[in-house]
Amino acid sequence: MGLRETRSVFERKILRKIFGPTKEANGIWRIKTNKDLDELIKHRNITNYVKVQRLSWFGHTNRISETSIAKRIHKWKPFTGRPAGRPKSRWEDDVKNDLKKT
């Protein structure tokens, strides 16, 4: 992002949810400032940041042992089919789209 570009209110709200509050030295919790949020994501585009994190987690789930709970949930297939109509986007679909775009 350029110096003059700003993040939307929605992006800031989501970032504050993701990173949570900051605990000061005196033990008081405070909401992160816009400057704190920019430093945490290193002034990167939030959409690209989320995609990178998603691909990182995908790589992690593929490397962990087959007995891990995260791996079993990732490999699990439900017994029932999906409802009729437009299918909802799944996490795995998002990962495949991210891989195609990179």
C-alpha positions, 0 to 999 in steps of 0.5 A: 500500500502506498503512503496515501492509501488508507484501509477501510473501516471494515478491514481495521475492524477485522484486523482488531478482531484477529490480533486482539487487544494490547496489554500495557506495562501497567496491566491495562488492556487497550484496543490496538491503534491504526499504527499498531495494526499497520506495523503488525501486518507490515503495511501489506494488503490484508487480502494478500495477507489472509491468502498467504496465511491460508496457504501456510496453514494448508501446508502445515496440515499436509505435513503433520502426522495422519493421527493429528486431530487437525489432519483428521478433520481436514481429511474428513468427508461428511456422510450426507451430500450438500444441499441443492442450489449454489454450493457454499464456498468451502475453505478447501475451495478458497485454497485451490483458488489461491493456488491457481492465482499464484 
